Structure formats: structure tokens, C-alpha cells
Amino acid sequence: ITPAGPAIIGVSEVENRTVLEDLVKDEQIKGYNYQIVHHNSPDRRGIDVAMLYNPRMFRVLNVTHHTLVIPNYESFRTRDQTCVSGLLFGEPVSVIVNHWPSRTGGQRQSNYLREAAASLSKHIADSVLAVNPNQKIIIMGDLNDDPFDSSCAEILGAKKNEKDVEKGGWFNPWWQVLDDGIGTLAYKGQWNLFDQIIVNYNLTGDDRSTFKYFKCKVFNDIPGMKTLEGDRKGYPLRTYASGVYLNGFSDHYPTQIFLVRELKTK
């Protein structure tokens, strides 16, 4: 996030590129000239992940797409993971945009699918680090798991406390946010925080001569995004509920992180 708007925006459940083209032309944001990274995934529902970026802040150098393959499950189809590498205000940064498999059929029964997705994200990141051990990497998206679930905490190994992150590891700031009772989606009075932005070791620490993680926020305070009454009061305002059109944005709140770097003066 910058004073001139987000430098990078990751999105999930995108139907097609046309939706994104319409979005970046919206009167409220068209002045930012957001560019699109999009790829048609093999997902059975026809939904994809994508990334928008402000070309004045981020310059794309390389894009790769990675398909999640589940052994002995040949018919399985889900969203590809998209890795975008480039220069954020001149610094090398890679962003892996995700939408991990859902909990359809039950959390426990489907857990192995999200663990496999976490393994793929880690493999992509490790491949980037093999080329440049100092690369700053961000994993973002709807992970369909909470920060404490095995996919995030064990397979990816993302830590709750920044001071516990070792070289090659990951910091998940959303763990504490969820502990504080704040989430991005809710069901029967229980909050979850599936929409996460996780940073690698190279984005942690106090040396701010280069970009470092600063803070995070659930984007839940914008008028029109929140249900104001009824048994879903405080929940994200959905587009539909029980077949009724509610004119809402989403059943998930967006999340954002802020990176900070010292301003170099002459």
C-alpha cells in the first residue's frame, strides 16, 4: 500500500480477463493505470487468480503459472498458482497469488489438498530463492485455511511471531489478528481468516534500508462492505444470500499489508 494506492493487488475467484479489464477501467481507480496478470486455470468452476499492479511502482520481469497435481487423483482440477517476479520501486520482489482448494466435503477430509497447495507454494518460493537467496517473496490469496492450520503452520512453516522466523522461513502476521478476534469471513458466529498475505524472512527485521514488513489490516471499515443488521451483523456484505440479491461486494473482507523502507535523501 502506498499513498497513491496499492502497488500490487492479488485477486481470487476471477471469472475471466474481461472482469479485470472492466475493473481497472472503473472511474474510481482508472487513474492508477493498473495492469493485469491473468491466466486461465484448469479449475472446474472456471475461476482463476490474477494480479493487478501499478506500473509506476512495480515492473514485471517474469511470470510463471503452476498447476497443482494430486497423485492418484487424475480428475482433480483447481486454480493454478501464479508467481510474478519484478521490481517494486527497484527492489526484487516475487508475489505468489493463490486460491487453495476449498473445504468442500469437510475440513478434515479436504485438508490434504490444501497441504499439497502449501507444498507447491513453498516449492515455487524455494525455486526463486535458489536463484536469489535475498529475494523478497509474498504468498497471498484465499487459502481456505486459518493461519494455525497445518497447511500454513506446518507445511509452509509460517510463524506467528516475527522474531521466530529463521532464514528461509515465513512470517504470518494474520495469526495474531485472528487471535484478536478479527477475521475475513464468518460462519455461525465463528470468524475465520482465510485471506492471508504471508512474507518471507527477507521481508522481516529492523534494517529498513530495504523494504520490510510494517503492518497489516483487514479491510473491514469501508461503507457498503459490512452487513449492518440481522443475524449476520458485522459480517461481510455478500452479493447473494439464500438466493436473494443483496448488492454486496463479497463474503470475504480483503486484507492488506504495508511495507516500509527508509527514504534516501541526498
C-alpha positions as CSV (number, residue, x, y, z in Angstrom):
1,I,0.0,0.0,0.0
2,T,1.3,3.5,-0.9
3,P,-0.3,7.0,-0.5
4,A,-1.0,6.7,-4.2
5,G,-3.0,3.5,-3.8
6,P,-1.9,-0.2,-3.7
7,A,1.2,-1.0,-5.7
8,I,0.0,-4.7,-6.1
9,I,-3.4,-6.3,-5.7
10,G,-4.0,-10.0,-5.7
11,V,-7.5,-11.3,-6.5
12,S,-9.2,-14.7,-6.4
13,E,-12.3,-16.2,-7.9
14,V,-11.9,-14.2,-11.1
15,E,-14.2,-15.5,-13.9
16,N,-12.2,-14.2,-16.8
17,R,-9.9,-11.4,-18.0
18,T,-12.9,-9.2,-19.1
19,V,-13.9,-8.8,-15.5
20,L,-10.5,-7.5,-14.7
21,E,-10.5,-5.2,-17.7
22,D,-13.8,-3.7,-16.5
23,L,-12.4,-3.3,-13.0
24,V,-9.3,-1.4,-13.9
25,K,-11.4,1.0,-16.1
26,D,-13.7,1.9,-13.2
27,E,-13.8,5.6,-12.6
28,Q,-12.6,5.3,-9.0
29,I,-9.3,3.6,-10.0
30,K,-8.7,4.1,-13.7
31,G,-6.2,6.9,-13.0
32,Y,-3.8,4.4,-11.4
33,N,-3.4,2.7,-14.8
34,Y,-3.4,-0.8,-13.2
35,Q,-2.0,-3.5,-15.5
36,I,-3.2,-7.1,-15.4
37,V,-1.5,-10.5,-14.9
38,H,-4.1,-13.2,-15.6
39,H,-4.1,-16.9,-16.7
40,N,-6.9,-19.3,-17.5
41,S,-6.7,-22.1,-14.9
42,P,-7.9,-25.6,-15.3
43,D,-10.4,-25.1,-12.4
44,R,-13.7,-26.9,-13.0
45,R,-15.7,-23.9,-12.0
46,G,-13.8,-21.7,-14.4
47,I,-12.4,-19.3,-11.8
48,D,-8.8,-18.0,-11.7
49,V,-6.4,-15.9,-9.7
50,A,-4.9,-12.7,-11.0
51,M,-2.7,-9.8,-10.1
52,L,-3.1,-6.1,-10.7
53,Y,-0.1,-3.8,-10.4
54,N,0.7,-0.1,-10.8
55,P,3.4,0.1,-13.4
56,R,4.8,3.3,-11.9
57,M,5.6,1.3,-8.7
58,F,6.1,-2.3,-9.9
59,R,7.8,-3.6,-13.1
60,V,7.1,-7.2,-14.1
61,L,10.2,-9.2,-15.1
62,N,8.8,-12.7,-15.2
63,V,5.5,-14.6,-14.8
64,T,5.1,-18.4,-14.3
65,H,1.9,-20.4,-13.7
66,H,2.0,-23.7,-11.6
67,T,-0.7,-26.4,-11.7
68,L,-1.5,-28.3,-8.5
69,V,-1.3,-32.1,-9.3
70,I,-2.6,-34.6,-6.7
71,P,-1.2,-38.1,-7.1
72,N,-3.8,-40.8,-7.7
73,Y,-6.5,-38.1,-8.3
74,E,-6.3,-37.6,-12.0
75,S,-9.7,-35.8,-12.2
76,F,-8.7,-33.1,-9.7
77,R,-8.7,-29.6,-11.1
78,T,-8.2,-26.3,-9.2
79,R,-6.7,-22.9,-9.6
80,D,-3.1,-22.6,-10.8
81,Q,-0.7,-20.6,-8.6
82,T,0.7,-17.5,-10.4
83,C,4.2,-16.3,-9.5
84,V,5.0,-12.7,-10.6
85,S,8.6,-11.5,-10.2
86,G,9.6,-8.0,-10.7
87,L,11.0,-4.8,-9.2
88,L,9.0,-2.9,-6.5
89,F,10.4,0.6,-6.6
90,G,13.6,-1.0,-7.8
91,E,13.8,-3.9,-5.3
92,P,13.4,-7.5,-6.5
93,V,10.1,-8.9,-5.2
94,S,8.2,-12.1,-6.1
95,V,4.4,-12.5,-5.4
96,I,2.7,-15.9,-5.5
97,V,-1.0,-15.5,-5.9
98,N,-3.2,-18.3,-4.7
99,H,-6.6,-19.7,-4.2
100,W,-6.1,-23.0,-2.4
101,P,-8.7,-25.9,-2.6
102,S,-11.9,-25.4,-0.7
103,R,-13.2,-27.3,2.3
104,T,-16.0,-28.9,0.3
105,G,-16.7,-32.3,1.8
106,G,-15.4,-31.2,5.2
107,Q,-12.2,-29.6,6.5
108,R,-10.5,-32.8,7.6
109,Q,-11.4,-34.7,4.5
110,S,-10.1,-32.0,2.2
111,N,-7.1,-31.0,4.4
112,Y,-4.6,-32.9,2.3
113,L,-5.5,-30.8,-0.8
114,R,-4.5,-27.6,1.0
115,E,-1.4,-29.1,2.4
116,A,-0.5,-30.1,-1.2
117,A,-1.2,-26.5,-2.3
118,A,1.1,-25.2,0.5
119,S,3.8,-27.6,-0.6
120,L,3.5,-26.2,-4.1
121,S,3.8,-22.6,-2.9
122,K,6.8,-23.5,-0.9
123,H,8.4,-25.2,-3.9
124,I,7.8,-22.2,-6.1
125,A,9.4,-19.9,-3.4
126,D,12.3,-22.2,-2.9
127,S,13.0,-22.2,-6.7
128,V,13.0,-18.4,-6.6
129,L,15.4,-18.4,-3.6
130,A,17.7,-20.8,-5.3
131,V,18.4,-18.2,-7.9
132,N,18.5,-15.2,-5.5
133,P,18.7,-16.1,-1.8
134,N,17.9,-12.4,-0.9
135,Q,14.7,-12.3,-2.9
136,K,11.7,-10.9,-1.1
137,I,8.7,-13.1,-1.5
138,I,5.0,-12.7,-0.7
139,I,2.4,-15.5,-0.7
140,M,-1.1,-14.1,-0.9
141,G,-4.6,-15.3,-1.5
142,D,-7.7,-17.1,-0.3
143,L,-6.0,-20.1,1.4
144,N,-9.2,-21.6,2.7
145,D,-7.4,-22.3,5.9
146,D,-6.6,-20.3,9.0
147,P,-3.0,-19.3,10.0
148,F,-2.8,-22.0,12.6
149,D,-4.0,-24.8,10.3
150,S,-1.4,-27.4,9.2
151,S,-1.1,-26.1,5.6
152,C,0.1,-22.7,6.8
153,A,1.7,-23.5,10.2
154,E,3.4,-26.9,9.4
155,I,3.8,-27.4,5.6
156,L,4.6,-23.8,4.9
157,G,6.0,-23.3,8.4
158,A,4.8,-19.7,8.7
159,K,5.4,-18.4,12.2
160,K,3.1,-16.4,14.4
161,N,5.9,-14.2,15.8
162,E,8.3,-12.3,13.6
163,K,11.2,-12.9,15.9
164,D,10.8,-16.7,15.5
165,V,11.4,-16.6,11.7
166,E,14.7,-18.0,10.6
167,K,16.4,-17.6,7.2
168,G,14.3,-19.4,4.6
169,G,11.2,-19.2,6.7
170,W,7.9,-17.3,6.7
171,F,6.1,-14.8,8.9
172,N,2.3,-14.9,9.1
173,P,1.0,-11.6,10.7
174,W,-2.6,-12.8,10.5
175,W,-2.3,-15.3,13.2
176,Q,-2.3,-12.6,15.9
177,V,-5.0,-10.7,14.1
178,L,-7.3,-13.8,14.3
179,D,-6.3,-14.3,17.9
180,D,-7.6,-10.8,18.5
181,G,-11.0,-11.8,17.2
182,I,-10.7,-10.2,13.7
183,G,-11.4,-12.3,10.6
184,T,-12.2,-12.0,6.9
185,L,-15.2,-14.3,6.8
186,A,-17.7,-15.7,9.4
187,Y,-19.9,-18.7,9.7
188,K,-22.4,-19.2,12.6
189,G,-20.7,-16.7,14.8
190,Q,-17.2,-18.0,14.2
191,W,-14.6,-15.9,12.4
192,N,-12.0,-17.3,10.1
193,L,-9.1,-15.6,8.4
194,F,-8.5,-17.4,5.1
195,D,-7.4,-14.3,3.2
196,Q,-3.8,-14.1,4.1
197,I,-0.6,-12.3,2.9
198,I,2.5,-14.1,4.2
199,V,6.0,-12.7,3.9
200,N,9.4,-14.5,3.8
201,Y,12.4,-13.9,6.1
202,N,13.9,-11.4,3.7
203,L,10.9,-9.0,4.5
204,T,11.4,-9.2,8.3
205,G,13.7,-7.5,10.6
206,D,14.6,-3.9,11.6
207,D,17.0,-3.0,8.8
208,R,14.8,-0.7,6.8
209,S,17.4,0.3,4.2
210,T,15.4,-2.1,2.0
211,F,11.7,-3.0,2.1
212,K,10.5,-4.7,5.3
213,Y,7.1,-5.8,6.6
214,F,5.5,-3.0,8.6
215,K,1.9,-3.8,9.5
216,C,-1.3,-5.5,8.2
217,K,-5.0,-4.7,8.3
218,V,-8.3,-6.4,7.5
219,F,-10.2,-4.0,5.2
220,N,-13.5,-4.1,7.0
221,D,-14.3,-0.4,7.7
222,I,-15.5,0.8,4.3
223,P,-19.2,1.8,4.0
224,G,-21.1,-0.7,2.0
225,M,-18.9,-3.7,2.7
226,K,-20.4,-4.7,6.1
227,T,-23.8,-6.2,7.0
228,L,-25.4,-3.7,9.3
229,E,-28.3,-5.7,10.8
230,G,-29.8,-9.1,11.4
231,D,-28.1,-12.3,12.5
232,R,-25.2,-11.6,10.1
233,K,-24.5,-8.1,11.5
234,G,-20.8,-7.3,11.2
235,Y,-20.2,-10.0,8.6
236,P,-19.0,-9.0,5.0
237,L,-22.0,-8.0,2.9
238,R,-22.4,-10.7,0.3
239,T,-23.7,-10.3,-3.2
240,Y,-26.2,-13.1,-2.7
241,A,-27.6,-14.8,0.4
242,S,-30.2,-17.6,0.2
243,G,-30.9,-16.7,-3.4
244,V,-31.6,-13.0,-2.5
245,Y,-29.5,-10.3,-4.2
246,L,-28.0,-8.0,-1.5
247,N,-25.9,-5.8,-3.8
248,G,-22.8,-6.6,-1.6
249,F,-19.2,-6.9,-2.6
250,S,-18.1,-10.2,-1.3
251,D,-18.5,-12.7,1.5
252,H,-14.8,-12.1,2.4
253,Y,-13.2,-9.0,3.6
254,P,-10.0,-8.0,1.7
255,T,-6.6,-7.8,3.6
256,Q,-3.7,-5.6,3.1
257,I,-0.1,-5.3,4.2
258,F,2.2,-2.3,4.4
259,L,5.9,-2.5,3.6
260,V,8.3,0.2,4.8
261,R,11.7,1.5,3.6
262,E,13.8,4.4,4.6
263,L,13.6,7.4,2.4
264,K,17.0,8.1,0.9
265,T,17.9,11.7,0.8
266,K,20.8,13.4,-1.0
